[in-house]
Amino acid sequence: MPVTESSKLSDAQLLMTVLEVREAIEDAGDHDEIEAIKQENDVRIKNVQRELAEAFQHGRAEEARDKTIELRYWEGLRRACDDWEPGKRVELVHD
């Protein structure tokens, strides 16, 4: 199952969560807020990594593809936290 640069999230609820996290990063007022967002995001990343490993172990290719795409978004938000500056717009880059 190919994952390309143009691969997008197909789960509307998950996409909404990603957009809410992006907005929270943009609206953050200080590094403490960013650190809290980053910690929540790190939990998401670990969960998706576990789910991805399980999908591969059980030969569930479509699920593995979807989890790979999801992981790319969470990793992009992690980078946005690392690059945070007050008032800086967050671009969802998932490569």
Sequence and secondary structure as in RCSB ss.txt:
>XXXX:A:sequence
MPVTESSKLSDAQLLMTVLEVREAIEDAGDHDEIEAIKQENDVRIKNVQRELAEAFQHGRAEEARDKTIELRYWE
GLRRACDDWEPGKRVELVHD
>XXXX:A:secstr
    TT     HHHHHHHHHHHHHHHH  SHHHHHHHHHHHHHHHHHHHHHHHHHHHTT HHHHHHHHHHHHHHH
HHHHHHHT  TT        
